[in-house]
Amino acid sequence: MTEAYSQVAWDQLDAMEASDPHRYADTLDLIEDIVDEPGGARATADVLTTPHGVFFKNFVPDRYPLAVFWSNHPAQGPRIEAGFPHDANRS
């Protein structure tokens, strides 16, 4: 099984926990949903296709434009790649 978080995601979450515990808690709630029910999270995600693969983006509820970017590998499950503000109206 692959690691559930990239190093980028770990670093971002550590910084968020130190600077804004409420935003951190809201982000972890979304991450738990992604890890527990990736199919449901995928149904509401934006899909990003890159040269490195397919990634999904879900916005943290009530925290727009904060989004969690993640990937899902059938044999290994979801992996949280990053979490940062992302304006849905900009590329």
C-alpha positions as CSV (number, residue, x, y, z in Angstrom):
1,M,0.0,0.0,0.0
2,T,1.2,3.5,-0.9
3,E,1.6,6.3,1.7
4,A,-1.7,8.0,2.2
5,Y,-0.1,11.5,2.1
6,S,2.6,13.0,-0.1
7,Q,5.4,14.9,1.7
8,V,4.0,18.1,0.2
9,A,0.6,17.4,1.9
10,W,2.3,16.5,5.2
11,D,4.2,19.8,5.2
12,Q,1.1,21.8,4.3
13,L,-1.0,20.1,6.9
14,D,1.6,20.7,9.6
15,A,1.9,24.4,8.7
16,M,-1.9,24.7,8.7
17,E,-2.3,23.0,12.1
18,A,0.1,25.5,13.6
19,S,-1.4,28.6,12.0
20,D,-5.2,27.9,11.8
21,P,-6.4,24.9,13.8
22,H,-10.0,25.4,12.7
23,R,-9.1,25.4,9.0
24,Y,-6.9,22.3,9.7
25,A,-9.8,20.5,11.4
26,D,-12.2,21.3,8.4
27,T,-9.5,20.1,6.0
28,L,-9.0,16.8,7.9
29,D,-12.8,16.2,7.9
30,L,-12.7,16.3,4.0
31,I,-9.6,14.2,3.9
32,E,-11.3,11.5,6.1
33,D,-14.2,11.5,3.7
34,I,-11.9,11.1,0.7
35,V,-10.0,8.2,2.4
36,D,-13.1,6.5,3.7
37,E,-15.3,6.9,0.6
38,P,-13.1,7.8,-2.4
39,G,-15.9,6.9,-4.8
40,G,-18.2,9.5,-3.3
41,A,-15.5,12.1,-3.1
42,R,-14.6,11.4,-6.7
43,A,-18.2,12.0,-7.8
44,T,-18.1,15.5,-6.5
45,A,-14.5,16.3,-7.5
46,D,-13.1,18.3,-10.4
47,V,-10.8,16.0,-12.5
48,L,-7.4,17.2,-13.6
49,T,-5.4,15.3,-16.2
50,T,-1.7,15.9,-16.2
51,P,1.4,14.2,-17.7
52,H,1.8,12.7,-14.2
53,G,-1.7,11.2,-14.1
54,V,-5.2,11.9,-13.1
55,F,-5.8,14.0,-10.0
56,F,-9.0,15.0,-8.2
57,K,-9.8,18.3,-6.5
58,N,-12.4,18.7,-3.8
59,F,-13.1,22.0,-2.1
60,V,-13.1,22.1,1.7
61,P,-16.7,22.9,2.7
62,D,-17.2,26.5,3.9
63,R,-13.5,27.2,3.2
64,Y,-13.5,28.1,-0.5
65,P,-11.0,28.4,-2.2
66,L,-9.2,25.9,0.0
67,A,-9.0,22.6,-1.9
68,V,-7.6,19.2,-1.4
69,F,-5.8,17.5,-4.4
70,W,-5.6,13.8,-4.4
71,S,-5.1,10.7,-6.6
72,N,-6.6,7.3,-6.5
73,H,-4.9,4.1,-7.5
74,P,-7.1,1.0,-7.7
75,A,-4.6,-1.3,-6.0
76,Q,-3.4,1.2,-3.4
77,G,-6.3,3.5,-2.7
78,P,-6.4,7.3,-2.3
79,R,-3.4,9.5,-1.7
80,I,-3.6,13.1,-0.6
81,E,-1.2,15.1,-2.8
82,A,-1.7,18.7,-1.6
83,G,-4.1,21.2,-0.1
84,F,-4.1,24.8,-0.9
85,P,-6.3,27.7,-2.0
86,H,-7.3,27.2,-5.6
87,D,-9.7,29.5,-7.5
88,A,-12.1,27.4,-9.6
89,N,-12.4,30.3,-12.0
90,R,-8.7,30.4,-12.8
91,S,-6.5,27.8,-14.4
